Amino acid sequence: NLLHLHEAVDAQSITLYIENPENASRTFSIIRAMLKKLNHDAMNFGLKWDVEFESSHNSGIFLSYEKAEAQLLHPWFKAELTEDQAHNRPHESSNQNISLESFMANIVTS
């Protein structure tokens, strides 16, 4: 369940690749939360970024965060459960914690 981050210094961009698509949505949520926390705590809201997703249908075509979310672009976004689906789903704890050391140990940079 590795993720890969590629930094392009000249382009000032970071590209995220995930080996297991089942973890894409959760992993992106964690990365996004980390950026927001860094922006709040260390950057005094001075950090600005754009998020783009490569279309799963057309390699090389990129969608804005808003368009990808609206299209529920797989595997990054998942449809919300209906009330019946949520009621019939086995209970999962929403308070899952992971240590920063464990999270960082699973990041491979190139």
C-alpha positions in Angstrom: 0.0 0.0 0.0 2.7 2.4 -1.0 2.3 5.9 -2.3 4.9 7.8 -4.3 5.5 11.5 -4.3 7.4 13.1 -7.1 8.6 16.7 -6.6 9.3 18.8 -9.7 11.2 21.7 -8.3 11.2 23.8 -11.5 7.4 23.4 -12.0 6.8 23.8 -8.2 4.6 20.7 -8.2 4.2 17.5 -6.3 2.7 14.5 -8.0 1.1 11.7 -6.0 0.9 8.1 -7.3 -0.9 5.4 -5.3 -0.2 1.7 -5.9 -3.5 0.5 -4.5 -6.6 2.4 -5.9 -8.7 1.2 -2.9 -6.7 3.6 -0.7 -6.7 6.6 -3.1 -9.6 8.4 -1.5 -8.4 8.0 2.0 -4.8 8.8 1.2 -5.7 11.9 -0.7 -7.9 13.1 2.3 -4.9 12.6 4.6 -2.5 14.5 2.3 -5.0 17.3 1.9 -5.6 17.5 5.7 -1.8 17.7 6.2 -1.4 20.5 3.7 -4.3 22.5 5.4 -2.7 21.9 8.8 0.7 23.0 7.6 -0.8 26.1 5.9 -2.6 27.0 9.1 0.1 26.3 11.7 3.3 27.1 9.9 2.5 29.2 6.8 0.0 31.7 8.3 -2.4 30.8 5.4 0.3 31.8 2.9 0.5 28.5 1.1 -1.6 28.2 -2.0 -2.1 25.2 -4.2 -4.1 23.7 -7.0 -5.2 20.1 -7.1 -5.6 18.3 -10.4 -6.5 14.7 -11.1 -5.6 12.7 -14.2 -8.8 11.5 -15.9 -9.1 7.7 -15.6 -10.6 7.6 -19.1 -8.2 9.9 -21.0 -4.6 9.6 -19.8 -3.0 13.0 -20.1 -6.3 14.9 -19.5 -6.4 16.6 -16.1 -9.4 17.8 -14.2 -9.7 20.4 -11.5 -10.5 19.3 -8.0 -14.0 20.6 -8.3 -14.7 18.8 -11.6 -13.2 15.5 -10.4 -15.3 15.7 -7.2 -18.4 16.5 -9.2 -17.8 13.5 -11.5 -16.8 11.3 -8.5 -13.6 10.5 -10.4 -12.6 7.0 -9.5 -10.6 6.1 -7.4 -10.2 9.5 -5.7 -13.8 10.1 -4.9 -16.5 7.9 -3.6 -20.3 8.4 -3.7 -21.9 9.2 -0.4 -23.9 6.3 1.1 -27.7 6.6 1.2 -29.3 6.4 4.6 -30.3 2.8 3.9 -26.8 1.8 2.8 -25.2 3.4 5.8 -27.7 1.7 8.1 -27.0 -1.8 6.6 -23.2 -1.3 6.5 -21.1 -2.9 9.2 -20.1 -0.4 11.8 -16.7 1.2 11.2 -14.9 3.5 13.6 -14.5 6.9 12.2 -11.7 7.7 14.7 -8.9 5.8 13.1 -5.5 7.1 14.2 -2.2 6.6 12.6 1.1 7.9 13.9 3.0 10.3 11.8 6.0 8.0 11.9 4.0 5.1 10.5 2.4 7.3 7.8 5.8 8.8 6.7 7.4 5.3 6.7 4.9 4.3 3.9 5.8 7.3 1.7 8.3 6.7 -1.0 9.7 9.8 -2.7 11.5 9.9 -6.0 
